[in-house]
Amino acid sequence: RRADQGGYYVRCEKERLEDIFNLCALQPDYLDIEFDVPKEFIQKISLTYPRIKLILSYHNFNETPTDLLSLLVEMCQTNCYAY
């Protein structure tokens, strides 16, 4: 996870996404991925590794968003694991 989301990843975002995609080759059952990654990246994982169940996460350590419902609706429109 990126530092601004409480993680320790120090390389650039492009390399982080490449590393995540390379980890998918290990075929985990589930992959927790941040909601703000490009939708095209999520689609690439879904198409290349359809058995991986993608879980979206959202992190804001400064405040609770005032409109959580809109955030949830937007997250639910992404092709990810829903159960």
N, C-alpha and C positions, 0 to 999 in steps of 0.2 A: 504494500500500500504506500502511496505517496506520503511524504512528510506532512503535507497540509491536511491529510486525512488521518493523522495519527500513526502513520507507518514509518518505516525506516529505509525505504527504497531511495537511493541517492542518484541513480542515473536518470537520464532524460526520459520524458514520457514515451517517446517513440521506442526506446529500448525496453522500457517497462512492458509496453504492449507486446513487443516481440518476445520477451521472456515469458509472459503469460501464455501467448500462443504456443510457444515451444513446450511449455509445461503440459499443455493439453494433449500432447502426443503420449503422455503417460496414461491417458484415458481415465481420469478420476471420475467417480460417480457424480460428484457435485463440484461446481466451481463458483465461489463467491466472487462477484465482480462488481466494481463500483458503478453506480447508476450513471455517472457522468462520462463514462468512456463513450467514444463514438458508436452510434448505433450500427454503423457498417462493420465495426470490429466484432460486436456481438453477433451479427449475422454471419460473419466469416467463421466464427467459432461454431455456431449452430449448424452451418452447412458442412463444414469440414469434419466436425466431431458430433454428429447428431445424438449420440448416446449420453453425452455429458449434460447433466441438468444444471442449467445456469441459474444462479440465485443473485438477484440484484440487491445491493446494499447502498445505503445513503448515510453519510456521516457529516454532521455539523456539530463541532465541539463548542461553538460559540453561542448558539441559540437554538431553540426549537422553532422550526418554521411555523409561521402563523397559519398557513393553509396546507396542512398535512393531507387533506383529502385530494387536492389538486395534484400534489406530489405522488400520492398513491395511484391515482387514475393514470397519470403519465407513465408511471413504472409498470402498471398492468398492461399498457399498450405495447410493451416490449416483449419480444418472443423469449420468455424465460420460464423457468419452472414455477408453477403456481400452487403446488400442494405442499 
